Amino acid sequence: MSTDRAFHFDVIVAPPDLTVPGTRLVGFSERSGARFSHQLMPRPSLGIAVDCTQGSLTATGGSARASALVGGMTPRSVVSGATFECLEIQLSPLLARALLDVHPAELGRPLVALDDIWGADAERLRNRIIDAASWAERFDLVHAMLTKRLARHSDATHRPDPVAGDAWRRIVRSGGHLPIGTLPGQYGVGRTQFWKRFREEVGLSPKQAARIVRFDRALRLLGAGAGLAEVAAEAGYSDQPHLNREFADLAGLSPGGLSPGGLRNHPSWRSRVTLHRTSGHADPPIGIPRASSLSPAHS
């Protein structure tokens, strides 16, 4: 387990043995105890944020107030609360049906309360997290809950579509650079069927998914201090105006207005960097291995 103390809050990443494949567990704890308000950034993973205190989280455009919130990959929301001490579960969209019992497409931009999805399990988990004596204990509790839910939903109806799942993994591994138009033919299916299967499994069209992966890469480069021209080239944008348009459309922000210092104090960027330092990369959890019981092996 690793703690990053360079800025206003700590970022704590769960070790691999407490992480279900296709997920990541990240803790955030602001040392000042001041009230917080953070704009969520698009990311190639779904997210569950659990308040680790007796307080609650408030999100614009969704649930008014909840102890835990769930969001899709393209949230347009600002989350606020009295004290910033949260545990975030980042999960591949391929696990949405198994862990959340919902399709990723049902998780749009407004955030929803975890209670609405998990019922009483959500409040039981949150209460145990509050009572936990350490982040290691908190991660262990979440790991046990996720493992239990995976075992409960291991039937065929909760398994990801093999074609859509493989295409999603390839898009993520390529950094969003994979030629999308060639994918249907590679799987021997028509374009309309491929688009439908992918959207049902991932919650976005293949092109939208590639955009989110590129944005994720660009955000990390900006936070690391790269210039706009370098970011555009490295993340796969045709030029700086293309980069500007994507940031405005996906996050309502201008990349030129995001200073490295400002990004370094943003949870979205900090978690990416801490993951890179502790695991050697900051790529999103792309999903369970193809050979696992939840994703049938295929060629």
Secondary structure, DSSP 8 states (H G I E B T S, - for coil): -EEE-SSSEEEEE--GGG--TTEEEEEEEETT---EEEE----SSEEEEEE-SSS-BEETTS-SSBSEEEE-SS---EEEESS-EEEEEEE-GGGIIIIISS-GGG--SS-EETHHHHTHHHHHHHHHHHH-SSHHHHHHHHHHHHHHHHHHT-SGGGS--HHHHHHHHHHHHTTT-S-GGGHHHHTT--HHHHHHHHHHHHSS-HHHHHHHHHHHHHHHHHHTT--HHHHHHHHT-SSHHHHHHHHHHHHS--GGG--HHHHHTSHHHHHHHHHHHHHS-------S-TTSTTS----
